[in-house]
Amino acid sequence: MSFVAALAVKSVINNNINCNVKFKWPNDLMIDLKKVSGILLEPTDDKKAIIIGIGINLISNPEIKGNFWKSTNLYDVSGLKLLPENLSLELLEQIINFVNIWYEKGFEFIKALWLKNVLFLKQELHSTDLKNRVIGNFLGIDDLGQMIIKDKTNNSLNISSGTFIPINQ
């Protein structure tokens, strides 16, 4: 669902302003390497539903000290003041649209759409927040949405969480 939500957010942003939105695994949307949106998913206590939290920086953005990634907002990018009440319905419609695409065409199709706009594909990355530092080339995502990293010993690792940045930064 995080990939479905990311595609929906990208669609809404691109329907309203002209910019190049990219995905940063696992749940961020970036413009010019600055975070403009984040997505969090939490299952309900009974595990029968999932709650999707989506934050989009419309007219302001937090400045987080010590964070590798800077942030931005859509007003700074476009000069347009987009209102949440105007985007909420469009976002819901796009989520439904991409859920329908997922059911009709499968996760492989959603994954391919997402990978067309992902940052750092085939680049060497390193983890910044895992107990054991991971370094390797980002090859894509598996069918569970895990990041596939090939390390220097040619081992393929499937990573389910963490922050990764390019090795040269």
N, C-alpha and C positions, 0 to 999 in steps of 0.2 A: 504493500500500500504506500510506502514512502516514495517509491518510484512513480506510482500513479499520481500521488499528490504533487510531486515535483514537476511532472509534466503539465499538470493542471495549472500550477502557479506560473510556470514559464509561459504557458499559453495566454493566461490573463494579462501578465505583464506585457507580452508582445502584442496583444490586442489593443493595448492602451498607449504604449510608447515604443519608439524605435530604439532598441538596444540589443546587445548581444548577451543574453543570459546563458550562463554555463552552470553545470552541476559540479559540486565538490562532494565526493562520497563521504559519508553516507547520506547526509540530509540537509545540505546547504545549497542555496542558489547564489551565484556570484555575478557581478557585473564588473568588468575590469579588475578582476582578482579582489574585489571587495564584496563582503557579504551583504546581501540585500534581503535575504529571506532564510528562515530556518523551519524545519519540520520535525516535530516530535510525535511518536506514536506510543500509546500506552494501552495495554489490554484492560478491559474492565475486570473487576475482582472475580467475576464468574467465568471469565474467558470466553464469553459469548459475543463480545463486540470489541471494537477497537476505537479508541479516541484519537483523533488526528488533530494535533495542535499546529497551526500555521501562523507564523509571524512574518509580516511583510513590512519593511521600513518604507512607509509612504512619504512622510514629510520630515521625519527626523530619524536619527539612528544613534545607537549607543557608541561611545568611544571606550573601548575596553583596553585598559593599560596592560601591557605584558602579553597580549594576544598576538599571535603571528599575523592573523588576518585582520585587516582594517574593515570598516563597515561603510555603507553608503545608504542612500535613500532615493526613491524614485523622483522626488522633487528636484534634488541636486542633479540627477542624471538627465532629466527631461525639461525641467522648469514648469511642469504641470502639477497641480495639487489634486491628486486622486483621492477620493473619499472612500472610507471603508464601506459605507452603506451602498455605494455604487458598485464596488468590486465584490462584495460578499455573494450576491446572487450569481454573478458571472463565475466566481470561483466554484461555487456549489455545482453549477451547470457543467463546468469543465471537469470536476471530479467525477460526476456521473458519467460524462462522455468517456473519460479514460477508463473508468471501471467497466463500462460496456465494451470498449475496445479490448480490454484485458480478457473479459469473458468470451468474446467472439474470436479473438486472434491468439490468445495465450500470452503467458509471461515473456516468451521469447521475443515477441513483437514489441512489448513494452520495454523490455531490456534493450533492444536494438535502438529504439527511439531515444532512450535515456543515454546510451553510450555515444550517440552522435553528437551529444553536447556536453560530454564529461571533460573535466579538466585533468590534465596530467596523464592521460592514457599513454601507455608504452614508455613512460618516463620513470627514472629511478627516484623513489620516494623513501623517506624514513619516518618512522613513528616518533611522536613527540610525547606521548602520554602512556605508553604501555610499560609494564614492569620490565619486560625483555625487549630491548630495542629491535625493531624490525626494519630491515633495509632490503629493497628489491624493486624490480620493475612491475608497475601496475599493468596487469594484463586484461583486466575487465572485472565483471562480476559473475558469480555463479547463479544457479537457479534459486538460491535462497537469498540472493542480494548481497552475499558476502564478497568483499574485495579479494581478488586473486592476485597474489604477489609471488613473483619468481625471484628467489634470493640468489646470492652469488654462487651458491653450491648447486644451483639448478633445481632446488626443491620448490614445489608449488605450495604456497600457504594460503589458506582461506581464512580471512580475518573478518570477524563479525562486528568489531567496534574499534574505535581509536581515531586519532588525528594524524594525518600523514601530510608531509610537505615535501616539495622537491628537494633533492639532496643538495643542489647547488644554491639553496636559499637559506 
